[in-house]
Amino acid sequence: MSRLLNLLRASRAVKAAHFMNRADLLKLQERRWRAMARYALEVSPFYRRHLAGIDVERCQLTDIPPLTRETLLQNWDEIVPDKRLHLAELEKFLGEPKNWGTLYHGRWMVSKTSGTTGKAMAIPHDIAAVDWVHACQNLRNSTSPHNARQPSLPLLRRRLKVLAVVPSASPATSATLYRTRPWVGGLFCSYHQINVAAPWSEILSEVQRVQPDVMMGYGSLFGRLAQAQLQGDLDIHPPKDRGYILAGGDSMTPGIRDLCRRAFGIEPFNTYGSGEALGIARQWRGMQHMLCHDDMTVLEAVDAADQPVPEGVLSDHGLVTPLINKAMPLLRYRMNDRIKIGPVDQNWPFRRIEQIFGRSTMSYVFKTPERRVFIGVLYLIEMERQSEVAAFQIRQTGEASIECLVVPKSGVNETELVRNLEVALRRCMADGACPGVTCSARIVTQLIPDPRTGKVEQNVPLPDETA
């Protein structure tokens, strides 16, 4: 019953935020980050050093020094307050596959970050904080605050079939969050799970068997499923009124969106989060962009010196302060994603996120002949303009060469597309001070995902020990 009470409390608080004006929401946000800073000072020897000389009752959030992943790893046991949550013990717990998706001591969801941006790390979340994420999933799926409500019991029609295609052969956050969902959800939905790293034929067969109404997983995966549907290798029909696709973990490009619309007849929704901060932003019905969960997190778009960038400007990186999870208090935690924050939505009191780049490794090291480092965000910005591209992957093929693998939309002049892409890539390299790099493009029928993660990475630089 505690999970049900968690959900009811969270749902009430989440819904109350819907009807706040922006000024009141910012006051709520400030109360919550100050409460988290107070708590961190009380329980954490690290924060007592980190915040020395800062009055958390009067300071601005920007007065608090940012926290990097490296610092978090070095001081993990002094940041996480509960003595039962020692890093070594959690690593041992996650070393046993039977524990994946079970609650540690019955009260913490424990998962592991993917390690794509550094060493993989165990992350604990209060189960009450996890239930806030589920409350948002239920309530923030409508066009306005006035029709945001909990799903009703399916008394006269069958329950929704929810399919999660996640890295279930690991303690990944997405899979663990799915496994630890509240029991009450079973009254509304039937749940199914597929390992995203399974053979493609097995994934297709299982999706066909389940016939899901709702699908959750990587954006790149839905691009491949949509292609299979359009080619006749898959035949599913999510209902347009209740069905949806929820994508996260990698980029939902305009090309993948178009494929999903044509294949399934529904608009895919994008989500943004991480192992450290579960629910940062999400797109829902009627939205062209994701909206920040400003009542649950503080998201800052900043430059290289950690100073705020103006609205509509692409940041160097982001800083996130989760406001709900006390198992691991994080204040201004650095995330290396580049984000562009937009205005407050006209119907909701939340800010928009207009762009996100950098969910995977994006640093290319070229020798042309001098050594140059090129950050691949320029590629992604350029590729978002390519309306004839369904999916793509940029691969570094040598010390001074790159290749773009492209899945085109149907009916496209492939020769002209290749020529235009090579021109665009050469322009990117010139803008990135690497004009001597050879650029080529090649048409492919599909992109192969990373066998470890199941993602189709959009940037694949050469390994470089000093990059």
C-alpha positions in Angstrom: 0.0 0.0 0.0 2.9 2.4 0.5 3.5 2.6 -3.3 -0.1 3.5 -3.8 0.1 6.2 -1.1 3.4 7.5 -2.8 1.6 7.7 -6.1 -1.4 9.5 -4.6 0.7 12.1 -2.8 3.0 12.6 -5.9 0.0 12.8 -8.2 -1.6 15.5 -6.0 1.6 17.6 -6.0 2.2 17.1 -9.7 -1.3 18.2 -10.6 -1.1 21.2 -8.3 1.9 22.4 -10.2 0.0 22.3 -13.5 -2.3 25.2 -12.4 0.5 27.4 -11.0 1.5 30.6 -12.8 5.2 30.8 -13.6 6.1 33.0 -10.7 4.5 30.6 -8.2 6.2 27.6 -9.8 9.6 29.3 -9.5 8.9 29.9 -5.8 8.0 26.2 -5.3 11.2 25.3 -7.2 13.3 27.6 -5.0 11.7 26.2 -1.8 12.6 22.7 -2.9 16.2 23.3 -3.9 16.9 25.2 -0.7 15.4 22.3 1.2 17.6 19.9 -0.7 20.7 22.1 0.0 19.7 22.2 3.7 19.4 18.4 3.8 22.7 17.9 2.0 24.5 20.1 4.6 22.9 18.2 7.4 23.8 14.7 6.2 26.9 15.0 4.0 30.5 15.6 5.1 31.3 16.3 1.4 28.7 19.1 1.1 29.8 20.7 4.4 33.1 21.2 2.7 31.7 21.9 -0.7 29.3 24.6 0.6 31.7 26.1 3.2 31.0 29.8 3.5 27.7 29.7 1.6 24.4 30.6 3.4 21.9 28.3 1.7 19.0 30.3 3.2 20.1 33.5 1.3 22.3 32.5 -1.6 21.3 32.1 -5.2 21.4 28.7 -6.7 24.2 29.9 -9.0 26.4 30.6 -5.9 26.6 26.8 -5.3 29.7 25.3 -7.1 28.8 22.7 -9.7 29.4 19.1 -9.1 31.1 16.9 -11.7 30.8 13.2 -12.3 34.4 12.8 -11.3 33.9 14.5 -8.0 30.8 12.5 -7.3 32.6 9.2 -7.9 35.5 10.3 -5.7 33.2 11.3 -2.8 30.3 8.9 -3.4 30.1 7.5 0.2 30.3 11.0 1.7 27.5 12.3 -0.6 25.0 9.5 -0.2 23.8 9.8 3.4 22.3 6.5 4.4 25.0 4.1 5.8 23.3 1.2 4.1 24.1 2.7 0.7 27.9 2.2 0.5 29.1 2.1 -3.1 30.9 -1.2 -2.6 27.8 -2.8 -1.3 25.7 -1.5 -4.1 28.2 -2.7 -6.7 28.1 -6.1 -5.1 24.3 -6.0 -5.1 24.2 -5.1 -8.8 26.7 -7.8 -9.5 24.0 -10.4 -9.1 21.5 -10.5 -12.0 18.8 -11.8 -9.7 18.8 -8.4 -7.9 18.2 -6.4 -11.0 14.8 -4.7 -10.7 14.4 -5.6 -7.0 14.3 -2.9 -4.3 17.4 -2.6 -2.1 16.3 -3.1 1.5 12.8 -2.7 0.2 13.1 1.1 -0.2 15.6 2.0 -2.9 15.7 1.5 -6.6 19.3 0.9 -7.6 20.6 1.0 -11.1 23.8 1.6 -13.0 24.6 4.3 -15.5 25.6 3.1 -19.0 29.2 4.4 -18.8 29.0 6.1 -22.2 30.4 9.3 -20.7 32.8 7.7 -18.2 33.0 4.9 -15.7 29.7 3.2 -15.0 28.3 4.2 -11.6 25.6 2.8 -9.2 22.8 5.2 -8.5 20.2 4.9 -5.7 16.8 6.5 -5.8 14.2 6.7 -3.0 11.2 4.7 -4.1 9.0 7.7 -3.3 11.1 9.7 -5.8 10.6 6.9 -8.4 6.9 7.1 -7.9 7.0 10.8 -8.7 8.3 9.8 -12.2 5.4 7.4 -12.6 2.9 10.1 -11.5 4.3 12.4 -14.2 4.0 9.6 -16.8 0.3 9.3 -16.0 -0.6 12.9 -15.6 1.6 14.8 -18.1 0.2 13.2 -21.2 -2.5 15.7 -22.3 -2.9 18.9 -24.2 -3.7 21.2 -21.2 -3.7 21.2 -17.4 -7.5 21.0 -17.4 -7.7 17.6 -19.0 -4.7 16.1 -17.3 -6.1 13.2 -15.2 -5.2 9.7 -14.0 -6.2 6.9 -16.5 -9.5 5.4 -15.7 -10.0 1.7 -15.0 -10.7 -0.2 -18.3 -14.0 -1.7 -17.2 -15.5 -2.0 -20.7 -12.4 -2.4 -22.8 -9.2 -4.3 -22.5 -6.1 -3.0 -20.7 -3.5 -1.2 -22.7 -0.6 -3.4 -23.7 2.7 -1.7 -22.8 5.9 -2.9 -24.3 9.3 -1.8 -23.1 12.3 -2.6 -25.4 15.1 -1.9 -22.9 18.6 -3.3 -22.0 17.1 -5.9 -19.7 20.3 -8.0 -19.6 21.9 -5.3 -17.4 21.0 -3.2 -14.4 20.4 -0.2 -16.7 18.2 2.6 -15.4 15.5 2.3 -18.1 15.1 -1.5 -17.4 15.2 -1.1 -13.6 12.7 1.7 -13.7 10.4 -0.5 -15.7 10.8 -3.5 -13.4 10.2 -1.5 -10.3 6.9 0.1 -11.5 4.1 0.3 -9.0 1.9 -2.7 -8.7 -1.2 -0.6 -9.2 -0.3 0.0 -12.8 -1.3 -3.6 -13.5 -4.9 -2.6 -13.0 -4.7 -0.3 -16.1 -2.1 -2.0 -18.3 -0.5 -5.3 -19.1 3.3 -5.1 -19.3 5.7 -6.8 -21.6 9.5 -6.5 -22.0 12.1 -7.3 -24.7 15.8 -7.0 -24.4 17.0 -4.3 -26.9 20.2 -6.2 -27.4 18.4 -9.4 -28.6 18.8 -10.4 -32.3 16.7 -8.2 -34.6 14.6 -11.1 -35.8 13.8 -12.0 -32.2 12.8 -8.4 -31.5 10.6 -8.2 -34.6 8.9 -11.5 -33.8 8.1 -10.5 -30.2 6.8 -7.1 -31.1 4.5 -8.8 -33.7 3.3 -11.3 -31.0 2.6 -8.7 -28.3 0.8 -6.2 -30.7 1.5 -3.3 -28.3 -0.6 -0.2 -27.8 2.3 1.6 -26.1 6.0 1.3 -26.8 8.9 2.6 -24.8 12.6 2.5 -25.8 15.3 4.2 -27.8 14.5 6.6 -30.6 16.8 4.8 -33.0 14.9 1.5 -32.2 11.6 3.0 -33.3 13.2 4.2 -36.5 14.1 0.6 -37.3 10.7 -0.8 -36.2 9.0 1.9 -38.4 11.1 0.8 -41.4 10.2 -2.8 -40.8 6.5 -1.9 -40.7 6.7 0.1 -43.9 8.6 -2.8 -45.6 6.0 -5.3 -44.6 8.2 -7.2 -42.0 6.0 -6.0 -39.1 2.2 -5.5 -38.8 1.1 -3.7 -35.6 -1.6 -1.0 -35.2 -1.4 1.1 -32.0 -4.7 2.9 -31.3 -4.6 6.5 -32.3 -6.6 7.7 -29.2 -4.8 5.8 -26.4 -1.6 4.5 -28.0 1.7 6.3 -28.0 5.5 5.8 -28.4 7.8 7.1 -25.7 11.4 7.5 -26.8 14.5 8.3 -24.8 18.2 7.5 -24.4 19.2 8.7 -27.9 18.1 11.2 -30.4 14.6 11.2 -31.9 15.5 12.9 -35.2 13.0 14.5 -37.6 13.5 11.6 -39.9 12.6 9.0 -37.3 9.5 11.0 -36.4 8.4 11.0 -40.0 8.9 7.2 -40.2 6.8 6.6 -37.1 4.0 8.8 -38.3 3.9 7.0 -41.7 4.3 3.5 -40.2 2.1 3.6 -37.1 -0.1 6.7 -37.6 0.9 8.2 -34.2 3.4 10.9 -33.1 6.3 9.6 -31.0 7.0 11.5 -27.7 10.5 12.3 -26.7 11.9 12.2 -23.1 15.0 13.5 -21.4 16.5 12.1 -18.2 19.6 10.2 -16.9 20.5 7.7 -14.3 21.2 10.5 -11.9 18.1 12.6 -12.6 15.3 10.4 -13.8 12.7 12.9 -15.1 14.1 16.1 -16.5 11.8 16.8 -19.4 9.2 15.2 -21.6 7.1 15.8 -24.6 3.4 15.0 -24.4 0.2 15.3 -26.5 -0.1 18.5 -28.4 3.5 19.5 -27.8 6.1 20.2 -30.5 8.9 20.3 -27.9 9.7 18.7 -24.6 8.8 20.6 -21.4 11.0 20.7 -18.4 9.6 19.1 -15.1 10.4 22.4 -13.4 8.7 21.3 -10.2 10.9 18.1 -10.0 14.3 19.5 -11.2 16.2 22.7 -11.9 17.8 22.5 -15.3 20.4 25.2 -16.2 21.8 25.8 -19.6 25.3 27.2 -19.1 28.5 28.1 -21.0 32.0 26.7 -20.5 32.4 28.9 -17.4 29.1 27.7 -15.9 27.5 31.0 -16.6 23.8 30.9 -17.8 23.3 31.3 -21.6 20.3 33.3 -22.9 17.1 31.6 -24.0 17.4 30.1 -27.5 21.2 29.8 -27.3 22.8 26.3 -27.4 24.7 25.7 -24.2 28.2 24.2 -23.6 26.6 21.8 -21.1 23.8 21.6 -18.5 23.6 21.6 -14.8 20.7 19.7 -13.1 19.5 19.7 -9.5 17.0 16.9 -8.8 14.5 18.2 -6.2 12.9 14.9 -5.0 15.5 12.2 -4.6 17.2 12.4 -1.1 19.0 9.1 -1.5 21.7 10.9 -3.5 21.4 14.7 -3.1 22.9 16.4 -6.2 23.3 20.1 -6.4 24.1 21.6 -9.8 25.3 18.3 -11.2 27.1 18.6 -14.5 25.6 16.8 -17.6 27.6 17.1 -20.8 24.6 17.4 -23.0 24.3 20.6 -25.0 20.8 22.0 -24.6 18.8 24.9 -26.0 16.1 26.2 -23.6 13.1 27.9 -25.0 10.3 30.1 -23.6 7.6 29.0 -21.1 4.8 27.1 -22.8 1.6 29.1 -23.4 -0.6 26.5 -21.7 1.7 25.1 -19.0 4.0 26.9 -16.5 7.0 24.9 -17.7 9.9 25.9 -20.0 10.5 24.2 -23.4 13.6 22.4 -24.4 14.1 23.1 -28.1 17.2 21.0 -28.8 19.5 18.5 -27.0 22.8 17.3 -28.4 25.5 15.1 -26.9 23.9 12.0 -25.5 26.9 10.0 -26.7 30.6 10.5 -27.4 31.0 13.3 -29.9 34.7 14.3 -29.9 36.5 13.5 -33.1 40.4 13.8 -33.2 41.8 14.5 -36.7 45.4 14.9 -37.9 45.3 17.1 -41.0 48.3 16.9 -40.6 48.3 18.8 -37.3 46.2 17.4 -34.5 42.7 18.9 -34.3 39.7 18.0 -32.0 36.3 18.5 -33.6 33.1 18.3 -31.6 30.4 16.6 -33.6 27.4 18.7 -32.5 27.8 20.6 -35.8 27.1 17.4 -37.6 23.8 16.9 -35.7 22.7 20.4 -36.3 23.4 20.0 -40.0 21.7 16.6 -40.2 18.5 18.0 -38.5 18.1 20.2 -41.6 18.3 17.3 -44.0 14.6 16.6 -44.6 15.3 13.7 -47.0 17.2 11.6 -44.3 15.3 9.0 -42.2 18.3 8.0 -40.1 22.1 8.5 -40.2 25.4 7.6 -38.5 28.6 9.6 -38.8 31.7 7.3 -38.6 35.3 8.3 -38.5 37.2 6.1 -40.9 40.7 7.4 -40.5 42.9 10.1 -39.0 41.6 12.6 -41.6 38.4 11.1 -42.9 34.8 10.6 -42.0 31.8 8.8 -43.6 28.1 9.4 -43.2 25.9 6.3 -43.5 22.4 7.3 -44.5 19.0 5.6 -44.6 17.0 7.8 -47.0 13.2 8.4 -47.0 11.4 6.6 -49.8 11.3 8.2 -53.2 14.5 10.3 -52.6 17.0 10.8 -55.4 19.9 9.0 -53.7 22.7 10.3 -55.9 21.7 13.9 -55.3 21.2 13.2 -51.5 24.8 11.8 -51.3 26.2 14.8 -53.2 24.3 17.3 -50.9 25.4 15.5 -47.7 29.1 15.5 -48.7 28.9 19.2 -49.3 27.2 19.7 -46.0 29.8 17.6 -44.1 32.6 19.5 -45.8 31.0 22.7 -44.6 30.8 21.4 -41.1 34.5 20.4 -41.1 35.4 23.9 -42.3 33.3 25.5 -39.6 35.1 23.2 -37.1 38.6 24.3 -38.3 39.3 20.9 -39.9 39.0 21.7 -43.7 41.5 19.0 -44.7 39.3 16.1 -43.6 37.9 13.9 -46.4 34.1 13.6 -46.2 32.0 10.9 -47.9 28.4 9.7 -47.7 26.9 6.3 -48.4 23.3 5.0 -48.7 22.5 1.9 -46.6 19.2 0.1 -45.9 19.6 0.0 -42.2 22.0 1.0 -39.4 23.3 -1.6 -37.0 23.0 -0.9 -33.3 25.8 -1.2 -30.8 25.6 -4.8 -29.6 26.3 -3.8 -26.0 23.7 -1.1 -25.6 21.2 -1.7 -28.4 21.5 2.0 -29.5 22.3 3.1 -33.0 24.9 5.7 -32.2 24.9 8.8 -34.4 28.5 9.6 -33.8 31.2 6.9 -33.9 34.7 8.5 -33.6 37.9 6.5 -33.7 39.2 5.4 -30.2 41.8 7.9 -29.1 43.6 7.6 -25.7 43.9 11.4 -25.3 40.5 12.5 -26.8 
